[in-house]
Amino acid sequence: MAREFTLSVVAPDAAVAEESVVSVVAPGVEGYFGVMAGHSPLVAALRPGLVEYAKPDGNRHYIYVGGGFAEVRPDRVTVLADEARRAGEIDTAEAEQLLEEARKALRGEASRVPTERAVEEIERATQRLKAARAAR
């Protein structure tokens, strides 16, 4: 049986998760990385993506993060995210609208999204939609 450890996900506006888990997969800037209990300590920068974790009962859950940092210790993973939301709480219509706004900005059309942030916003919106679909 896999050993348990604590996953904590915190965003500026809320504590999103404090869970006992057996594994975590996070979106590092150099690629996704996995963590299990007893992992060597490290700090990793995160890009927008999904934090996937497995509970002791084997169920998998997903949290969207918009970037940030992860601190890994043998008994705990702490994610300090720029923004974070449980996958089941993501409004897909809103995410699709933000994706379209970012695409408009990239094409040079009138948009709420500044052109210089369009690529970043496309990545964030795409990852939000991916998280929402994973929760189904």
Contacts in CASP RR format, 6 or more apart in sequence:
PFRMAT RR
TARGET T0000
AUTHOR 0000-0000-0000
METHOD contacts of the structure
MODEL  1
MAREFTLSVVAPDAAVAEESVVSVVAPGVEGYFGVMAGHSPLVAALRPGL
VEYAKPDGNRHYIYVGGGFAEVRPDRVTVLADEARRAGEIDTAEAEQLLE
EARKALRGEASRVPTERAVEEIERATQRLKAARAAR
2 22 0 8 1.000
2 23 0 8 1.000
2 36 0 8 1.000
2 37 0 8 1.000
2 56 0 8 1.000
3 22 0 8 1.000
3 36 0 8 1.000
3 37 0 8 1.000
3 38 0 8 1.000
4 20 0 8 1.000
4 21 0 8 1.000
4 22 0 8 1.000
4 37 0 8 1.000
4 56 0 8 1.000
5 20 0 8 1.000
5 21 0 8 1.000
5 22 0 8 1.000
5 36 0 8 1.000
5 37 0 8 1.000
5 38 0 8 1.000
5 74 0 8 1.000
5 75 0 8 1.000
5 76 0 8 1.000
5 77 0 8 1.000
6 18 0 8 1.000
6 19 0 8 1.000
6 20 0 8 1.000
6 21 0 8 1.000
6 75 0 8 1.000
6 76 0 8 1.000
6 77 0 8 1.000
7 17 0 8 1.000
7 18 0 8 1.000
7 19 0 8 1.000
7 20 0 8 1.000
7 21 0 8 1.000
7 24 0 8 1.000
7 51 0 8 1.000
7 53 0 8 1.000
7 76 0 8 1.000
7 77 0 8 1.000
7 79 0 8 1.000
8 15 0 8 1.000
8 17 0 8 1.000
8 18 0 8 1.000
8 19 0 8 1.000
8 76 0 8 1.000
8 77 0 8 1.000
8 78 0 8 1.000
8 79 0 8 1.000
9 15 0 8 1.000
9 16 0 8 1.000
9 17 0 8 1.000
9 51 0 8 1.000
9 63 0 8 1.000
9 65 0 8 1.000
9 79 0 8 1.000
9 81 0 8 1.000
9 84 0 8 1.000
10 16 0 8 1.000
10 78 0 8 1.000
10 79 0 8 1.000
10 80 0 8 1.000
10 81 0 8 1.000
10 84 0 8 1.000
11 65 0 8 1.000
11 81 0 8 1.000
11 82 0 8 1.000
11 83 0 8 1.000
11 84 0 8 1.000
11 85 0 8 1.000
12 82 0 8 1.000
12 83 0 8 1.000
13 83 0 8 1.000
14 84 0 8 1.000
16 63 0 8 1.000
16 81 0 8 1.000
16 84 0 8 1.000
16 85 0 8 1.000
16 86 0 8 1.000
17 63 0 8 1.000
17 86 0 8 1.000
19 53 0 8 1.000
19 55 0 8 1.000
19 61 0 8 1.000
20 55 0 8 1.000
20 56 0 8 1.000
21 53 0 8 1.000
21 54 0 8 1.000
21 55 0 8 1.000
21 56 0 8 1.000
21 77 0 8 1.000
22 36 0 8 1.000
22 37 0 8 1.000
22 54 0 8 1.000
22 55 0 8 1.000
22 56 0 8 1.000
22 58 0 8 1.000
23 34 0 8 1.000
23 35 0 8 1.000
23 36 0 8 1.000
23 53 0 8 1.000
23 54 0 8 1.000
24 34 0 8 1.000
24 35 0 8 1.000
24 51 0 8 1.000
24 52 0 8 1.000
24 53 0 8 1.000
24 77 0 8 1.000
25 32 0 8 1.000
25 33 0 8 1.000
25 34 0 8 1.000
25 35 0 8 1.000
25 50 0 8 1.000
25 51 0 8 1.000
25 52 0 8 1.000
25 53 0 8 1.000
26 32 0 8 1.000
26 33 0 8 1.000
26 34 0 8 1.000
26 35 0 8 1.000
26 44 0 8 1.000
26 46 0 8 1.000
26 51 0 8 1.000
26 65 0 8 1.000
26 70 0 8 1.000
26 77 0 8 1.000
26 79 0 8 1.000
27 46 0 8 1.000
27 47 0 8 1.000
27 48 0 8 1.000
27 49 0 8 1.000
27 50 0 8 1.000
27 51 0 8 1.000
27 65 0 8 1.000
27 67 0 8 1.000
27 127 0 8 1.000
28 44 0 8 1.000
28 45 0 8 1.000
28 46 0 8 1.000
28 47 0 8 1.000
28 70 0 8 1.000
29 44 0 8 1.000
29 45 0 8 1.000
29 46 0 8 1.000
29 47 0 8 1.000
31 47 0 8 1.000
33 44 0 8 1.000
35 72 0 8 1.000
35 77 0 8 1.000
37 74 0 8 1.000
37 75 0 8 1.000
38 74 0 8 1.000
38 75 0 8 1.000
39 72 0 8 1.000
39 73 0 8 1.000
39 74 0 8 1.000
40 72 0 8 1.000
40 74 0 8 1.000
41 71 0 8 1.000
41 72 0 8 1.000
41 73 0 8 1.000
41 74 0 8 1.000
42 71 0 8 1.000
42 72 0 8 1.000
43 69 0 8 1.000
43 70 0 8 1.000
43 71 0 8 1.000
43 72 0 8 1.000
44 69 0 8 1.000
44 70 0 8 1.000
44 72 0 8 1.000
45 67 0 8 1.000
45 68 0 8 1.000
45 69 0 8 1.000
46 65 0 8 1.000
46 66 0 8 1.000
46 67 0 8 1.000
46 68 0 8 1.000
46 69 0 8 1.000
46 70 0 8 1.000
46 79 0 8 1.000
46 81 0 8 1.000
47 66 0 8 1.000
47 67 0 8 1.000
47 123 0 8 1.000
48 64 0 8 1.000
48 65 0 8 1.000
48 66 0 8 1.000
48 67 0 8 1.000
48 120 0 8 1.000
48 123 0 8 1.000
48 124 0 8 1.000
48 127 0 8 1.000
49 64 0 8 1.000
49 65 0 8 1.000
49 66 0 8 1.000
49 67 0 8 1.000
49 127 0 8 1.000
49 130 0 8 1.000
49 131 0 8 1.000
50 62 0 8 1.000
50 63 0 8 1.000
50 64 0 8 1.000
50 65 0 8 1.000
50 87 0 8 1.000
50 127 0 8 1.000
50 130 0 8 1.000
50 131 0 8 1.000
50 134 0 8 1.000
51 62 0 8 1.000
51 63 0 8 1.000
51 64 0 8 1.000
51 65 0 8 1.000
51 79 0 8 1.000
51 84 0 8 1.000
52 60 0 8 1.000
52 61 0 8 1.000
52 62 0 8 1.000
52 134 0 8 1.000
53 60 0 8 1.000
53 61 0 8 1.000
53 62 0 8 1.000
53 63 0 8 1.000
54 60 0 8 1.000
54 61 0 8 1.000
55 61 0 8 1.000
61 86 0 8 1.000
61 87 0 8 1.000
62 86 0 8 1.000
62 87 0 8 1.000
62 88 0 8 1.000
62 131 0 8 1.000
62 134 0 8 1.000
62 135 0 8 1.000
63 79 0 8 1.000
63 84 0 8 1.000
63 85 0 8 1.000
63 86 0 8 1.000
63 87 0 8 1.000
63 131 0 8 1.000
64 83 0 8 1.000
64 84 0 8 1.000
64 85 0 8 1.000
64 86 0 8 1.000
64 87 0 8 1.000
64 90 0 8 1.000
64 127 0 8 1.000
64 128 0 8 1.000
64 130 0 8 1.000
64 131 0 8 1.000
64 132 0 8 1.000
65 79 0 8 1.000
65 81 0 8 1.000
65 82 0 8 1.000
65 83 0 8 1.000
65 84 0 8 1.000
66 81 0 8 1.000
66 82 0 8 1.000
66 83 0 8 1.000
66 84 0 8 1.000
66 124 0 8 1.000
66 127 0 8 1.000
67 81 0 8 1.000
67 82 0 8 1.000
67 83 0 8 1.000
68 79 0 8 1.000
68 80 0 8 1.000
68 81 0 8 1.000
68 82 0 8 1.000
69 79 0 8 1.000
69 80 0 8 1.000
70 77 0 8 1.000
70 78 0 8 1.000
70 79 0 8 1.000
70 80 0 8 1.000
71 77 0 8 1.000
71 78 0 8 1.000
71 80 0 8 1.000
85 128 0 8 1.000
85 131 0 8 1.000
86 135 0 8 1.000
87 131 0 8 1.000
87 132 0 8 1.000
87 134 0 8 1.000
87 135 0 8 1.000
88 131 0 8 1.000
88 132 0 8 1.000
88 135 0 8 1.000
90 128 0 8 1.000
90 129 0 8 1.000
90 131 0 8 1.000
90 132 0 8 1.000
90 135 0 8 1.000
91 132 0 8 1.000
92 129 0 8 1.000
92 132 0 8 1.000
92 133 0 8 1.000
95 125 0 8 1.000
95 128 0 8 1.000
95 129 0 8 1.000
95 132 0 8 1.000
96 125 0 8 1.000
96 129 0 8 1.000
98 113 0 8 1.000
98 121 0 8 1.000
98 124 0 8 1.000
98 125 0 8 1.000
98 128 0 8 1.000
99 121 0 8 1.000
99 122 0 8 1.000
99 125 0 8 1.000
99 126 0 8 1.000
99 129 0 8 1.000
101 111 0 8 1.000
101 112 0 8 1.000
101 113 0 8 1.000
101 121 0 8 1.000
102 111 0 8 1.000
102 113 0 8 1.000
102 117 0 8 1.000
102 118 0 8 1.000
102 119 0 8 1.000
102 121 0 8 1.000
102 122 0 8 1.000
102 125 0 8 1.000
103 118 0 8 1.000
103 122 0 8 1.000
104 110 0 8 1.000
104 111 0 8 1.000
104 113 0 8 1.000
105 111 0 8 1.000
105 113 0 8 1.000
105 114 0 8 1.000
105 115 0 8 1.000
105 117 0 8 1.000
105 118 0 8 1.000
105 121 0 8 1.000
106 115 0 8 1.000
106 118 0 8 1.000
106 119 0 8 1.000
106 122 0 8 1.000
108 115 0 8 1.000
111 118 0 8 1.000
113 121 0 8 1.000
END
